């Protein structure tokens, strides 16, 4: 009986440690479609508005390119958003204190980017950029 309790305790500890993993593969958003009828300027406006809503600092970096930066306490992330009237992509560029190494990063980064992507889609759907 004591052996069974030890085995179950070891399994519980291993499961708890596996659930606490702080890093995950970096998720980029590639060619997210934009519904027909939007211009490139409207897509740009929807991205900028989503950045503002999600507390990202967004700056134009050339035609069809926006750079974004998010700072949360002592962590920061930098992204590059390329866009057209038909699609947009969000790509990881750099970070500080997010354990970025070997294609992995702190899981909060992926949450931040997914939330930004959802907000862009909401803005486009609601016509917020129009």
C-alpha positions as a Python dict, from the first residue, in 0.01 Angstrom:
ca = {
    (1, 'X'): (0, 0, 0),
    (2, 'X'): (285, 236, 88),
    (3, 'X'): (444, 166, -251),
    (4, 'X'): (123, 257, -433),
    (5, 'X'): (99, 588, -245),
    (6, 'X'): (461, 669, -337),
    (7, 'X'): (397, 591, -704),
    (8, 'X'): (81, 804, -710),
    (9, 'X'): (264, 1090, -536),
    (10, 'X'): (546, 1071, -793),
    (11, 'X'): (295, 1078, -1078),
    (12, 'X'): (117, 1378, -923),
    (13, 'X'): (443, 1571, -883),
    (14, 'X'): (550, 1492, -1241),
    (15, 'X'): (209, 1604, -1370),
    (16, 'X'): (222, 1926, -1172),
    (17, 'X'): (569, 2008, -1303),
    (18, 'X'): (465, 1938, -1662),
    (19, 'X'): (164, 2167, -1623),
    (20, 'X'): (384, 2452, -1504),
    (21, 'X'): (587, 2477, -1822),
    (22, 'X'): (641, 2843, -1889),
    (23, 'X'): (761, 2828, -2247),
    (24, 'X'): (592, 2724, -2568),
    (25, 'X'): (682, 2744, -2937),
    (26, 'X'): (661, 3099, -3072),
    (27, 'X'): (330, 3141, -3252),
    (28, 'X'): (324, 3371, -3551),
    (29, 'X'): (4, 3465, -3730),
    (30, 'X'): (58, 3396, -4100),
    (31, 'X'): (-163, 3543, -4372),
    (32, 'X'): (-475, 3589, -4161),
    (33, 'X'): (-749, 3659, -4415),
    (34, 'X'): (-928, 3991, -4432),
    (35, 'X'): (-1287, 3985, -4553),
    (36, 'X'): (-1346, 4129, -4897),
    (37, 'X'): (-1435, 4492, -4926),
    (38, 'X'): (-1162, 4636, -4702),
    (39, 'X'): (-890, 4862, -4835),
    (40, 'X'): (-529, 4848, -4719),
    (41, 'X'): (-586, 5174, -4529),
    (42, 'X'): (-884, 5021, -4346),
    (43, 'X'): (-679, 4714, -4249),
    (44, 'X'): (-404, 4946, -4123),
    (45, 'X'): (-657, 5140, -3915),
    (46, 'X'): (-802, 4820, -3768),
    (47, 'X'): (-451, 4702, -3669),
    (48, 'X'): (-360, 5036, -3511),
    (49, 'X'): (-689, 5049, -3321),
    (50, 'X'): (-645, 4690, -3197),
    (51, 'X'): (-296, 4774, -3080),
    (52, 'X'): (-426, 5071, -2885),
    (53, 'X'): (-708, 4863, -2736),
    (54, 'X'): (-460, 4595, -2626),
    (55, 'X'): (-200, 4844, -2496),
    (56, 'X'): (55, 4782, -2773),
    (57, 'X'): (261, 5078, -2895),
    (58, 'X'): (228, 5072, -3274),
    (59, 'X'): (444, 5260, -3526),
    (60, 'X'): (442, 5266, -3904),
    (61, 'X'): (761, 5110, -4042),
    (62, 'X'): (701, 5156, -4414),
    (63, 'X'): (430, 5076, -4664),
    (64, 'X'): (231, 4777, -4544),
    (65, 'X'): (439, 4735, -4225),
    (66, 'X'): (367, 4821, -3861),
    (67, 'X'): (601, 4754, -3570),
    (68, 'X'): (444, 4683, -3233),
    (69, 'X'): (585, 4682, -2882),
    (70, 'X'): (419, 4567, -2561),
    (71, 'X'): (566, 4624, -2217),
    (72, 'X'): (431, 4443, -1913),
    (73, 'X'): (619, 4503, -1590),
    (74, 'X'): (980, 4403, -1670),
    (75, 'X'): (884, 4203, -1981),
    (76, 'X'): (860, 4335, -2335),
    (77, 'X'): (785, 4196, -2679),
    (78, 'X'): (835, 4340, -3026),
    (79, 'X'): (644, 4228, -3334),
    (80, 'X'): (627, 4310, -3704),
    (81, 'X'): (289, 4322, -3874),
    (82, 'X'): (276, 4312, -4252),
    (83, 'X'): (-62, 4379, -4410),
    (84, 'X'): (-250, 4427, -4734),
    (85, 'X'): (-616, 4461, -4825),
    (86, 'X'): (-640, 4078, -4830),
    (87, 'X'): (-442, 3956, -4527),
    (88, 'X'): (-202, 4036, -4247),
    (89, 'X'): (75, 3854, -4062),
    (90, 'X'): (213, 3904, -3710),
    (91, 'X'): (574, 3794, -3665),
    (92, 'X'): (791, 3780, -3354),
    (93, 'X'): (1093, 4011, -3370),
    (94, 'X'): (1244, 4049, -3024),
    (95, 'X'): (1173, 4032, -2653),
    (96, 'X'): (1317, 4092, -2309),
    (97, 'X'): (1272, 3866, -2007),
    (98, 'X'): (1039, 3627, -2192),
    (99, 'X'): (1276, 3328, -2192),
    (100, 'X'): (1302, 3334, -2573),
    (101, 'X'): (1541, 3063, -2689),
    (102, 'X'): (1546, 2805, -2965),
    (103, 'X'): (1209, 2896, -3113),
    (104, 'X'): (1038, 2894, -2771),
    (105, 'X'): (914, 3183, -2559),
    (106, 'X'): (716, 3246, -2242),
    (107, 'X'): (357, 3141, -2302),
    (108, 'X'): (229, 3490, -2217),
    (109, 'X'): (376, 3617, -2546),
    (110, 'X'): (152, 3380, -2743),
    (111, 'X'): (-150, 3492, -2540),
    (112, 'X'): (-70, 3858, -2610),
    (113, 'X'): (-37, 3797, -2985),
    (114, 'X'): (-352, 3584, -3001),
    (115, 'X'): (-547, 3855, -2818),
    (116, 'X'): (-415, 4117, -3060),
    (117, 'X'): (-514, 3898, -3357),
    (118, 'X'): (-866, 3851, -3218),
    (119, 'X'): (-901, 4225, -3162),
    (120, 'X'): (-792, 4299, -3520),
    (121, 'X'): (-1051, 4051, -3649),
    (122, 'X'): (-1320, 4208, -3427),
    (123, 'X'): (-1235, 4555, -3552),
    (124, 'X'): (-1251, 4440, -3914),
    (125, 'X'): (-1580, 4257, -3857),
    (126, 'X'): (-1739, 4549, -3678),
    (127, 'X'): (-1626, 4789, -3946),
    (128, 'X'): (-1434, 4985, -3682),
    (129, 'X'): (-1171, 5071, -3941),
    (130, 'X'): (-1422, 5206, -4192),
}
